[in-house]
Amino acid sequence: MATGTVRSNGVDLFYETRGPEDGEPLVFIMGLSAQLVFWPEGLLDAMANRGYRVIAFDNRDAGKSTAIREPFKYGPMTAMLRYMVGLKVHAPYTLDDLVADTMGLLDALGIERAHLVGASMGGMVAQLAAATHPERVLSVTSIMSSTNSPFLPPPKPAALKTLVAPRVKIETVEDYVAFGLGMMAKLGGTLDQGREELTEMFQRSWERGLNPRGIRNQFMAIMATGNLSKRLKKVRCPAQVIHGGSDPLIRPAGGRASARAMPGARLAIIDGMGHDFPPSVQPRLIELVAENCARAGRTAKAAA
């Protein structure tokens, strides 16, 4: 594994790579408030072992990447209400900026084209990148994400509150792990989440550094970007949508909407999976990601 930091779109992005340097690039984009360590190690390693150059990175306002410091005009609930009624939402940046960050990462690493895999907010970024930079995206896999349409079913209140409006005092790593496990319990479905894996994940996040303010910034970015549905009609690469059948945060309707919006997209609804990566479903995720990447290769050969 190699690590580094690159300058992209005016921010510094920390990244990790694994797998052969000459492998097809496969970039993993994480979601709201989540650091790159939220990706299951087994998923990243499996794709590297299949010959891909696997790259995971911290979005701006997460982990070891640049933290944005700008004053807030209002809170996340007000932003959501404004978005739902069609009013403009003011934010330090939008998902288009996160797309530009991702493209800048590719530029800095000398990568012309890459497969993209995104989770939650990262899924929106990956979808939008495929729509706006088709010449750079070989395939896109969107996990537990949506089109960000205001007409989709809203999150369950407990799931939304634990992510964007927690009221807890965190002073030690033990506090943070306890908070994280409680949060994941509200975001999970009916499958075992793997307590040991989650504990290690939150411990690593604590060690890498927290940025609570970044959670609100990223949430505001989602609200300020608006509905992606029309833009996603421009996606031309192979697209795979994966969603948990028991996701309480981004409901399964969100995944179905993404699959409808992207021409030719395939949809996989996994029973019992919530807004998480239960160990029991990870082999299925690996196969779906790998098949979508391989489909891009077959499409390119057919076109040639």
C-alpha positions as CSV (number, residue, x, y, z in Angstrom):
1,M,0.0,0.0,0.0
2,A,1.1,3.5,-0.8
3,T,-0.2,6.8,0.6
4,G,0.2,10.4,-0.3
5,T,-1.4,13.9,-0.5
6,V,-2.2,15.8,-3.8
7,R,-3.4,19.3,-4.5
8,S,-6.7,19.2,-6.3
9,N,-9.3,21.9,-7.1
10,G,-7.8,24.2,-4.4
11,V,-7.8,21.5,-1.6
12,D,-5.4,18.8,-0.4
13,L,-6.7,15.3,-0.7
14,F,-5.1,12.3,1.2
15,Y,-5.2,9.0,-0.6
16,E,-4.2,5.4,-0.4
17,T,-3.4,3.0,-3.2
18,R,-3.1,-0.7,-3.4
19,G,-2.7,-3.3,-6.2
20,P,-0.5,-3.2,-9.3
21,E,0.6,0.3,-10.5
22,D,-0.2,-0.8,-14.1
23,G,-3.7,-2.1,-13.2
24,E,-6.9,-0.4,-14.4
25,P,-7.6,2.4,-11.9
26,L,-10.5,1.8,-9.6
27,V,-11.4,4.8,-7.4
28,F,-13.5,4.5,-4.2
29,I,-15.4,7.7,-3.1
30,M,-16.8,7.7,0.5
31,G,-20.0,9.3,1.8
32,L,-21.1,12.0,4.2
33,S,-18.8,12.4,7.2
34,A,-17.0,9.2,6.4
35,Q,-13.2,8.7,6.1
36,L,-11.6,6.4,3.6
37,V,-11.3,3.8,6.4
38,F,-15.0,3.2,6.2
39,W,-14.5,1.1,3.1
40,P,-14.2,-2.6,4.1
41,E,-10.6,-3.7,3.8
42,G,-11.8,-7.0,2.3
43,L,-13.5,-5.2,-0.6
44,L,-10.5,-3.0,-1.4
45,D,-8.1,-5.9,-1.1
46,A,-10.2,-8.2,-3.3
47,M,-10.3,-5.7,-6.1
48,A,-6.5,-5.2,-5.8
49,N,-6.0,-8.9,-5.9
50,R,-8.0,-9.0,-9.2
51,G,-5.4,-6.7,-10.7
52,Y,-7.0,-3.3,-10.3
53,R,-5.1,-0.2,-9.1
54,V,-7.3,0.5,-6.1
55,I,-7.4,4.1,-4.9
56,A,-9.4,5.4,-1.8
57,F,-9.3,8.9,-0.6
58,D,-10.6,11.3,2.0
59,N,-13.1,13.8,0.6
60,R,-12.5,17.4,1.5
61,D,-13.8,17.9,5.1
62,A,-13.0,14.3,6.1
63,G,-10.0,12.5,7.6
64,K,-6.7,13.9,6.5
65,S,-7.9,16.1,3.7
66,T,-8.5,19.8,3.8
67,A,-11.1,21.1,6.3
68,I,-13.2,24.0,5.0
69,R,-13.8,26.8,7.5
70,E,-16.8,29.0,6.5
71,P,-19.6,30.4,8.6
72,F,-23.0,28.7,8.5
73,K,-26.1,30.6,7.4
74,Y,-28.4,28.1,9.0
75,G,-28.6,24.5,10.3
76,P,-29.1,21.2,8.3
77,M,-32.8,20.9,9.1
78,T,-33.4,24.4,7.7
79,A,-31.4,23.5,4.7
80,M,-33.4,20.4,4.1
81,L,-36.7,22.4,4.4
82,R,-35.5,25.0,2.0
83,Y,-34.5,22.3,-0.5
84,M,-37.8,20.5,-0.2
85,V,-39.8,23.7,-1.0
86,G,-37.5,24.7,-3.9
87,L,-35.6,27.5,-2.2
88,K,-31.8,28.0,-2.8
89,V,-29.5,26.4,-0.3
90,H,-26.3,28.3,0.5
91,A,-23.3,26.1,1.0
92,P,-19.5,26.4,1.0
93,Y,-19.4,24.0,-2.0
94,T,-21.6,21.5,-3.9
95,L,-21.3,18.0,-5.2
96,D,-19.9,19.4,-8.4
97,D,-16.9,20.6,-6.5
98,L,-16.4,17.1,-5.1
99,V,-16.5,15.8,-8.7
100,A,-13.8,18.4,-9.6
101,D,-11.8,17.2,-6.6
102,T,-12.0,13.6,-7.8
103,M,-11.0,14.6,-11.4
104,G,-8.1,16.6,-10.0
105,L,-7.0,13.5,-8.0
106,L,-6.9,11.5,-11.2
107,D,-4.9,14.3,-12.9
108,A,-2.4,14.4,-10.1
109,L,-1.9,10.6,-10.2
110,G,-1.5,10.7,-14.0
111,I,-4.8,8.7,-14.6
112,E,-6.7,9.4,-17.8
113,R,-9.7,7.1,-17.1
114,A,-10.9,5.2,-14.1
115,H,-13.7,3.0,-12.7
116,L,-15.6,4.8,-9.9
117,V,-17.3,3.3,-6.9
118,G,-19.2,5.6,-4.5
119,A,-21.2,5.0,-1.3
120,S,-24.0,7.3,-0.2
121,M,-22.9,10.9,-0.9
122,G,-20.0,9.3,-2.7
123,G,-22.4,7.5,-4.9
124,M,-23.9,10.8,-5.9
125,V,-20.4,12.1,-6.7
126,A,-19.6,9.0,-8.8
127,Q,-22.9,9.2,-10.7
128,L,-22.4,12.9,-11.4
129,A,-18.8,12.4,-12.5
130,A,-20.0,9.8,-15.0
131,A,-22.6,12.2,-16.3
132,T,-20.4,15.3,-16.6
133,H,-17.0,13.7,-17.4
134,P,-17.9,10.7,-19.6
135,E,-14.4,10.7,-21.2
136,R,-12.9,10.0,-17.8
137,V,-15.2,7.3,-16.3
138,L,-14.9,3.7,-17.4
139,S,-17.7,2.4,-15.2
140,V,-19.7,3.6,-12.2
141,T,-21.0,1.7,-9.3
142,S,-23.3,3.5,-6.9
143,I,-23.9,2.0,-3.5
144,M,-26.7,3.1,-1.0
145,S,-27.2,6.3,-2.9
146,S,-29.8,8.1,-4.9
147,T,-30.6,10.9,-7.4
148,N,-31.1,13.3,-4.6
149,S,-34.6,14.0,-5.7
150,P,-36.8,15.9,-3.2
151,F,-39.7,13.6,-4.2
152,L,-38.0,10.4,-2.8
153,P,-39.2,9.0,0.5
154,P,-37.4,10.8,3.3
155,P,-35.0,9.1,5.8
156,K,-36.3,7.7,9.0
157,P,-35.9,10.5,11.5
158,A,-33.7,8.5,13.9
159,A,-31.3,7.7,11.1
160,L,-31.1,11.2,9.9
161,K,-30.7,12.7,13.3
162,T,-27.8,10.4,14.4
163,L,-25.8,11.5,11.3
164,V,-26.4,15.2,10.9
165,A,-27.6,16.4,14.3
166,P,-26.0,14.4,17.1
167,R,-25.9,15.9,20.5
168,V,-23.2,14.1,22.3
169,K,-20.0,15.0,24.1
170,I,-17.0,13.1,22.8
171,E,-13.7,13.5,24.6
172,T,-12.0,10.1,24.3
173,V,-11.6,7.3,21.8
174,E,-14.0,5.2,23.9
175,D,-16.6,7.9,23.7
176,Y,-16.3,8.1,19.9
177,V,-16.4,4.3,19.5
178,A,-19.5,4.1,21.6
179,F,-21.1,6.9,19.6
180,G,-20.1,5.3,16.3
181,L,-21.5,1.9,17.3
182,G,-24.8,3.5,18.4
183,M,-25.0,5.5,15.1
184,M,-24.4,2.3,13.0
185,A,-27.1,0.5,15.0
186,K,-29.6,3.1,13.8
187,L,-28.3,3.0,10.2
188,G,-28.1,-0.7,9.9
189,G,-30.6,-3.2,8.6
190,T,-31.3,-6.7,9.9
191,L,-27.9,-8.2,9.2
192,D,-25.0,-8.6,11.7
193,Q,-22.8,-5.5,11.2
194,G,-19.6,-7.0,12.6
195,R,-18.9,-5.3,15.9
196,E,-15.2,-5.9,15.9
197,E,-14.7,-4.5,12.4
198,L,-16.8,-1.4,13.2
199,T,-14.9,-0.8,16.5
200,E,-11.6,-0.9,14.6
201,M,-13.0,1.4,11.9
202,F,-14.0,4.1,14.5
203,Q,-10.7,3.7,16.4
204,R,-8.8,4.4,13.1
205,S,-11.0,7.4,12.4
206,W,-10.3,8.8,15.8
207,E,-6.5,8.3,15.3
208,R,-6.6,10.0,11.9
209,G,-8.5,13.0,13.2
210,L,-12.2,14.1,13.3
211,N,-13.8,17.1,11.7
212,P,-17.4,17.5,13.1
213,R,-17.9,20.7,11.2
214,G,-17.3,18.9,7.9
215,I,-20.4,16.8,8.4
216,R,-22.6,19.9,8.1
217,N,-20.6,21.3,5.2
218,Q,-21.0,18.0,3.2
219,F,-24.7,17.8,4.1
220,M,-25.2,21.4,2.8
221,A,-23.3,20.4,-0.4
222,I,-25.9,17.7,-1.0
223,M,-28.8,20.1,-0.4
224,A,-27.3,22.9,-2.5
225,T,-26.7,20.6,-5.5
226,G,-30.3,19.5,-5.9
227,N,-31.9,16.8,-8.0
228,L,-29.5,14.9,-10.2
229,S,-32.1,13.0,-12.2
230,K,-32.0,14.9,-15.5
231,R,-28.2,15.1,-15.5
232,L,-27.8,11.4,-15.0
233,K,-29.5,10.7,-18.3
234,K,-26.1,11.6,-19.9
235,V,-24.4,8.6,-18.3
236,R,-23.0,6.3,-21.0
237,C,-20.7,4.0,-19.2
238,P,-21.8,0.7,-17.6
239,A,-23.6,1.5,-14.4
240,Q,-24.4,-0.7,-11.4
241,V,-26.6,0.4,-8.5
242,I,-26.5,-1.5,-5.2
243,H,-28.8,-0.8,-2.4
244,G,-29.8,-2.3,0.9
245,G,-33.4,-3.4,1.1
246,S,-33.6,-2.2,4.8
247,D,-31.7,1.1,4.4
248,P,-33.3,3.6,6.8
249,L,-31.3,6.6,5.7
250,I,-31.5,6.5,1.9
251,R,-34.5,4.3,1.3
252,P,-34.4,1.6,-1.4
253,A,-36.5,4.0,-3.7
254,G,-33.3,6.1,-3.9
255,G,-31.4,3.2,-5.5
256,R,-34.3,2.4,-7.9
257,A,-34.4,6.1,-8.9
258,S,-30.7,6.1,-9.8
259,A,-31.0,2.9,-11.8
260,R,-33.9,4.4,-13.8
261,A,-32.0,7.7,-14.4
262,M,-28.8,6.1,-15.8
263,P,-29.4,4.5,-19.2
264,G,-28.7,0.8,-19.1
265,A,-28.0,0.7,-15.3
266,R,-28.3,-2.6,-13.5
267,L,-30.0,-2.7,-10.0
268,A,-29.3,-5.1,-7.1
269,I,-31.3,-4.8,-3.9
270,I,-29.7,-6.8,-1.1
271,D,-32.2,-8.0,1.5
272,G,-31.4,-7.1,5.1
273,M,-28.7,-4.7,4.2
274,G,-29.0,-1.2,5.7
275,H,-26.8,1.9,5.3
276,D,-23.7,-0.2,6.0
277,F,-21.4,-2.9,4.8
278,P,-22.3,-6.1,6.7
279,P,-19.6,-8.7,6.4
280,S,-22.1,-11.3,5.0
281,V,-22.8,-9.1,2.0
282,Q,-19.3,-8.1,1.1
283,P,-18.6,-11.1,-1.2
284,R,-21.7,-10.1,-3.2
285,L,-20.5,-6.5,-3.3
286,I,-17.1,-7.7,-4.6
287,E,-18.8,-9.7,-7.4
288,L,-21.1,-6.8,-8.4
289,V,-18.3,-4.3,-8.6
290,A,-16.0,-6.7,-10.5
291,E,-18.7,-7.6,-13.0
292,N,-19.5,-3.9,-13.7
293,C,-15.8,-3.2,-14.3
294,A,-15.5,-6.2,-16.6
295,R,-18.7,-5.1,-18.4
296,A,-16.8,-1.8,-19.3
297,G,-14.1,-3.8,-20.9
298,R,-16.5,-5.9,-22.9
299,T,-18.3,-2.7,-24.0
300,A,-15.0,-1.1,-25.1
301,K,-14.1,-4.2,-27.2
302,A,-17.5,-4.3,-28.8
303,A,-17.2,-0.6,-29.7
304,A,-13.8,-1.1,-31.2
